[in-house]
């Protein structure tokens, strides 16, 4: 009888856990957002764009070093963030106009109030965003 009760309790415990589903971030929006930067081409100058295009506006991306012992701000991450922002504005091409690195000393001068500084150092990249027509298929 004791053995049967233990087996019954064990079965109930196992089946009661079956309603807990694993949550996942595997949905179409997350994939689209993650890979959105790859849908935006980088050009060095506007002359390189051989098909009709029109200017949308300026986009920017940043990468922040929060603490001095964290990894230094990375230009690649800032540029990727700018490309994602361009994608969100329906652009498919960008021309980077420049990146600026602000150190903790420069940020301290800019933030002369006693507010807490959010970044130890930051890199900011700016780009012009364009909608570029695809070449006509023959």
FENBEL-V351251 format. One record per pair of residues at least 24 apart in sequence whose ideal C-beta (glycine too) atoms are under 10 Angstrom apart, sorted by the first residue. I is the first residue (numbers start at 1). GAP is how many residues later the second one is. D is the distance in whole Angstrom. If there is no record, write none. Layout:
# FENBEL-V351251
i->{I | I}
gap->{GAP | GAP}
d->{D | D}
This chain:
# FENBEL-V351251
i->{32 | 33 | 33 | 33 | 34 | 35 | 35 | 36 | 36 | 36 | 36 | 36 | 36 | 36 | 37 | 37 | 37 | 37 | 37 | 37 | 37 | 37 | 37 | 37 | 37 | 38 | 38 | 38 | 38 | 39 | 39 | 39 | 39 | 39 | 39 | 39 | 40 | 40 | 40 | 40 | 40 | 40 | 40 | 40 | 40 | 40 | 40 | 40 | 40 | 40 | 40 | 40 | 40 | 41 | 41 | 41 | 41 | 41 | 41 | 41 | 41 | 41 | 42 | 42 | 42 | 42 | 42 | 42 | 42 | 42 | 42 | 43 | 43 | 43 | 43 | 43 | 43 | 43 | 43 | 44 | 44 | 45 | 46 | 46 | 46 | 46 | 48 | 48 | 49 | 49 | 49 | 49 | 49 | 50 | 50 | 51 | 51 | 51 | 51 | 51 | 51 | 52 | 52 | 52 | 52 | 52 | 53 | 53 | 53 | 53 | 53 | 53 | 53 | 54 | 54 | 54 | 54 | 54 | 55 | 55 | 55 | 55 | 55 | 55 | 56 | 56 | 56 | 56 | 56 | 56 | 56 | 56 | 56 | 56 | 56 | 57 | 57 | 57 | 57 | 57 | 57 | 57 | 57 | 58 | 58 | 58 | 58 | 58 | 58 | 58 | 58 | 58 | 59 | 59 | 59 | 59 | 59 | 59 | 59 | 59 | 59 | 59 | 59 | 59 | 59 | 59 | 59 | 60 | 60 | 60 | 60 | 60 | 60 | 60 | 60 | 61 | 61 | 61 | 61 | 61 | 61 | 61 | 61 | 61 | 61 | 62 | 62 | 62 | 62 | 62 | 62 | 62 | 62 | 63 | 63 | 63 | 63 | 63 | 63 | 63 | 63 | 64 | 64 | 64 | 64 | 64 | 64 | 64 | 64 | 65 | 65 | 65 | 65 | 65 | 65 | 65 | 65 | 66 | 66 | 66 | 66 | 66 | 66 | 67 | 67 | 68 | 68 | 68 | 69 | 70 | 70 | 70 | 72 | 72 | 72 | 72 | 73 | 73 | 73 | 73 | 73 | 73 | 73 | 73 | 73 | 73 | 74 | 75 | 75 | 75 | 75 | 75 | 76 | 76 | 77 | 77 | 78 | 78 | 78 | 78 | 78 | 79 | 79 | 79 | 79 | 80 | 81 | 81 | 82 | 82 | 82 | 82 | 82 | 83 | 83 | 83 | 85 | 85 | 86 | 86 | 86 | 86 | 86 | 87 | 88 | 89 | 89 | 90 | 90 | 91 | 91 | 91 | 91 | 91 | 91 | 92 | 92 | 92 | 92 | 92 | 92 | 93 | 93 | 93 | 93 | 93 | 93 | 94 | 94 | 94 | 94 | 94 | 94 | 94 | 95 | 95 | 95 | 95 | 95 | 96 | 96 | 96 | 96 | 97 | 97 | 97 | 97 | 98 | 98 | 98 | 98 | 99 | 99 | 99 | 99 | 99 | 100 | 100 | 100}
gap->{55 | 51 | 54 | 55 | 50 | 49 | 52 | 44 | 47 | 48 | 49 | 50 | 51 | 52 | 24 | 42 | 43 | 44 | 45 | 46 | 47 | 48 | 49 | 50 | 57 | 42 | 45 | 46 | 49 | 44 | 45 | 47 | 48 | 52 | 53 | 54 | 40 | 42 | 43 | 44 | 45 | 46 | 47 | 48 | 49 | 51 | 52 | 53 | 54 | 87 | 89 | 90 | 92 | 42 | 45 | 50 | 51 | 52 | 53 | 54 | 89 | 91 | 37 | 40 | 41 | 44 | 51 | 52 | 53 | 54 | 85 | 50 | 51 | 52 | 53 | 84 | 85 | 87 | 89 | 51 | 52 | 50 | 47 | 49 | 82 | 84 | 45 | 47 | 44 | 46 | 81 | 83 | 84 | 82 | 85 | 42 | 81 | 82 | 83 | 84 | 85 | 79 | 80 | 81 | 82 | 83 | 38 | 39 | 40 | 77 | 78 | 79 | 80 | 37 | 76 | 77 | 78 | 79 | 36 | 40 | 73 | 74 | 75 | 76 | 30 | 33 | 34 | 35 | 36 | 37 | 38 | 72 | 73 | 74 | 75 | 28 | 29 | 32 | 34 | 70 | 71 | 72 | 73 | 24 | 27 | 28 | 36 | 39 | 68 | 69 | 70 | 71 | 24 | 25 | 26 | 27 | 28 | 29 | 30 | 32 | 35 | 37 | 66 | 67 | 68 | 69 | 70 | 25 | 26 | 37 | 39 | 64 | 65 | 66 | 67 | 24 | 25 | 33 | 35 | 38 | 62 | 63 | 64 | 65 | 66 | 37 | 38 | 40 | 57 | 60 | 61 | 62 | 63 | 36 | 38 | 56 | 58 | 59 | 60 | 61 | 62 | 38 | 54 | 55 | 56 | 57 | 58 | 59 | 60 | 36 | 38 | 39 | 54 | 55 | 56 | 57 | 58 | 51 | 52 | 53 | 54 | 55 | 56 | 52 | 53 | 36 | 52 | 53 | 51 | 49 | 50 | 51 | 29 | 48 | 49 | 51 | 26 | 28 | 29 | 30 | 46 | 47 | 48 | 49 | 50 | 51 | 49 | 24 | 26 | 48 | 49 | 50 | 47 | 49 | 46 | 48 | 44 | 45 | 46 | 47 | 48 | 44 | 46 | 47 | 48 | 45 | 43 | 44 | 42 | 43 | 44 | 45 | 47 | 42 | 44 | 46 | 42 | 44 | 41 | 42 | 43 | 44 | 45 | 42 | 41 | 40 | 42 | 39 | 41 | 36 | 37 | 38 | 39 | 40 | 41 | 37 | 38 | 39 | 40 | 41 | 42 | 34 | 35 | 36 | 37 | 38 | 39 | 31 | 32 | 33 | 34 | 35 | 36 | 38 | 31 | 32 | 33 | 34 | 35 | 29 | 30 | 31 | 32 | 28 | 29 | 30 | 31 | 26 | 27 | 28 | 29 | 24 | 25 | 26 | 27 | 28 | 24 | 25 | 26}
d->{9 | 7 | 9 | 9 | 9 | 10 | 9 | 9 | 8 | 5 | 9 | 9 | 4 | 7 | 9 | 8 | 5 | 8 | 8 | 4 | 5 | 9 | 8 | 7 | 10 | 9 | 8 | 10 | 9 | 8 | 9 | 9 | 6 | 9 | 6 | 10 | 9 | 9 | 4 | 8 | 9 | 5 | 5 | 10 | 10 | 6 | 6 | 6 | 6 | 9 | 8 | 9 | 10 | 9 | 10 | 10 | 7 | 5 | 8 | 10 | 9 | 7 | 8 | 10 | 7 | 10 | 8 | 6 | 8 | 7 | 8 | 6 | 7 | 5 | 9 | 10 | 9 | 8 | 9 | 7 | 8 | 6 | 10 | 6 | 8 | 8 | 9 | 8 | 7 | 8 | 7 | 6 | 10 | 9 | 7 | 10 | 6 | 5 | 7 | 5 | 9 | 9 | 8 | 5 | 10 | 10 | 10 | 9 | 7 | 5 | 6 | 4 | 7 | 10 | 7 | 6 | 9 | 9 | 9 | 10 | 6 | 8 | 6 | 8 | 8 | 5 | 7 | 5 | 10 | 10 | 10 | 8 | 4 | 6 | 6 | 10 | 9 | 7 | 9 | 10 | 8 | 6 | 10 | 9 | 10 | 10 | 10 | 8 | 6 | 7 | 6 | 7 | 8 | 9 | 4 | 5 | 9 | 9 | 7 | 7 | 7 | 10 | 9 | 7 | 5 | 8 | 5 | 7 | 10 | 10 | 10 | 6 | 7 | 5 | 7 | 6 | 9 | 10 | 10 | 9 | 9 | 7 | 5 | 8 | 8 | 10 | 10 | 10 | 8 | 6 | 7 | 5 | 8 | 10 | 10 | 9 | 9 | 7 | 5 | 8 | 8 | 10 | 7 | 4 | 8 | 8 | 5 | 8 | 10 | 10 | 10 | 9 | 6 | 5 | 4 | 7 | 9 | 10 | 7 | 6 | 6 | 9 | 10 | 9 | 6 | 7 | 5 | 8 | 9 | 10 | 7 | 9 | 9 | 9 | 7 | 9 | 10 | 7 | 9 | 10 | 8 | 9 | 5 | 6 | 4 | 9 | 7 | 5 | 8 | 6 | 10 | 6 | 10 | 9 | 8 | 9 | 9 | 5 | 6 | 4 | 10 | 9 | 5 | 10 | 8 | 9 | 10 | 8 | 9 | 5 | 7 | 5 | 8 | 10 | 8 | 9 | 9 | 8 | 7 | 9 | 4 | 8 | 10 | 9 | 10 | 6 | 9 | 9 | 6 | 9 | 9 | 4 | 6 | 6 | 8 | 9 | 7 | 6 | 5 | 9 | 9 | 10 | 9 | 7 | 4 | 8 | 4 | 10 | 10 | 4 | 7 | 5 | 7 | 10 | 10 | 6 | 5 | 9 | 7 | 6 | 7 | 5 | 8 | 9 | 5 | 6 | 6 | 9 | 7 | 6 | 9 | 6 | 7 | 4 | 7 | 10 | 5 | 8 | 8}
